[in-house]
Amino acid sequence: MKYLVCMTGASGSIYALRLLDELQKNKDELHLIVSESAKEILPFETGKSIEDVSSLVTAVYENTDLFVGPASGSFPIDAMVVVPCSLKTLSAIANGYGDTLITRAATCRLKEGKPLILVPRETPLDLPSLKNMVLAREAGATILPAMPGFYHKPKTIDDLVNFIVGKILDQLDVQHSLFKQWE
């Protein structure tokens, strides 16, 4: 499988790192776009650099470069995940404003009817953001807020992160053992 993972300027870089780790286990082809804000947040939250993350993927694209594969609907990607997804990025995607590579690639996924998963991490939510979530969902995106469950009895922060990443993997139909699922 071929996945495009995008990190934007919301808190929650750990979700993207764990997702890349899990997808890498399957030898999937991984492509990455990291916004400028995410490049600053990543080391602050995780101690990891963009170079550390780049080593996990097949290709890395600059968010300002609209002349690369992901900017085209014909670029073969099985699914795209924006994790974490800032509310600014959510708004741009929901309203068809493809001014960056991330938002352009998302627009391409929607117009091609390909899976697009948005993982917003903001709380509380204002009315415009809720409306943007509805718009994005109506356009075909999956909205998967980083809201961990507790029925799996988490004991660590890793357990909470694994729950969200497991939910993303569920949407991608990728087998995992990140948390015990209902039987």
Long-range contacts (C-beta under 8 A, 24 or more apart in sequence): 1-26, 1-28, 1-29, 1-78, 1-79, 1-172, 1-174, 2-28, 2-29, 2-31, 2-76, 2-77, 2-78, 3-28, 3-29, 3-30, 3-31, 3-77, 3-78, 3-79, 3-80, 3-81, 3-172, 4-31, 4-32, 4-33, 4-70, 4-77, 4-79, 4-80, 4-81, 4-105, 5-30, 5-31, 5-32, 5-33, 5-57, 5-80, 5-81, 5-83, 6-32, 6-33, 6-34, 6-35, 6-80, 6-81, 6-82, 6-83, 6-102, 6-105, 6-106, 7-32, 7-33, 7-34, 7-35, 7-38, 7-42, 7-53, 7-82, 7-83, 7-84, 8-35, 8-37, 8-38, 8-82, 8-84, 8-85, 8-86, 8-88, 8-89, 8-102, 9-35, 9-36, 9-37, 9-38, 9-40, 9-41, 9-86, 9-88, 9-89, 10-41, 10-84, 10-85, 10-86, 10-87, 10-89, 10-120, 10-121, 10-122, 11-41, 11-45, 11-84, 11-121, 12-45, 12-83, 12-84, 12-119, 12-121, 12-146, 13-38, 13-41, 13-42, 13-45, 13-46, 13-48, 13-84, 14-45, 14-46, 14-161, 15-83, 15-84, 15-119, 15-121, 15-146, 15-161, 15-164, 15-165, 15-168, 16-53, 16-83, 16-84, 17-46, 17-48, 17-53, 17-56, 18-161, 18-162, 18-165, 19-81, 19-83, 19-165, 19-168, 19-169, 20-53, 20-56, 20-57, 21-56, 22-165, 22-169, 22-174, 22-176, 22-178, 23-174, 24-56, 26-174, 29-58, 30-56, 30-57, 30-58, 31-57, 31-58, 31-59, 31-60, 31-61, 31-69, 31-70, 31-77, 32-56, 32-57, 32-59, 32-60, 32-61, 33-60, 33-61, 33-62, 33-63, 33-70, 33-101, 33-102, 33-105, 34-60, 34-63, 35-63, 35-86, 35-89, 35-100, 35-102, 36-63, 37-86, 38-84, 61-101, 62-101, 63-100, 63-101, 63-102, 64-100, 64-101, 65-101, 66-100, 66-101, 66-104, 68-101, 70-101, 70-104, 70-105, 70-108, 71-101, 71-104, 71-105, 71-108, 72-108, 73-108, 73-111, 73-112, 75-105, 75-108, 77-105, 77-109, 77-114, 78-114, 78-115, 79-109, 79-114, 79-115, 79-116, 79-117, 79-172, 80-105, 80-106, 80-109, 80-114, 80-115, 80-116, 80-117, 81-116, 81-117, 81-119, 81-168, 81-172, 82-106, 82-116, 82-117, 82-118, 82-119, 83-117, 83-119, 83-168, 84-119, 84-120, 84-121, 84-146, 85-118, 85-119, 85-120, 85-121, 86-120, 86-122, 87-120, 87-122, 87-129, 87-132, 89-118, 90-118, 90-120, 90-129, 90-132, 90-133, 90-136, 91-128, 91-129, 91-132, 93-118, 93-136, 93-139, 93-141, 94-131, 94-132, 94-133, 94-135, 94-136, 94-139, 95-132, 95-135, 96-139, 106-141, 110-139, 110-140, 110-141, 113-140, 115-142, 115-171, 115-172, 116-140, 116-141, 116-142, 117-141, 117-142, 117-144, 117-168, 117-171, 117-172, 118-142, 118-143, 118-144, 119-144, 119-145, 119-146, 119-164, 119-168, 120-145, 120-146, 121-145, 121-146, 142-171, 144-168, 144-171, 151-182, 152-179, 152-180, 154-179
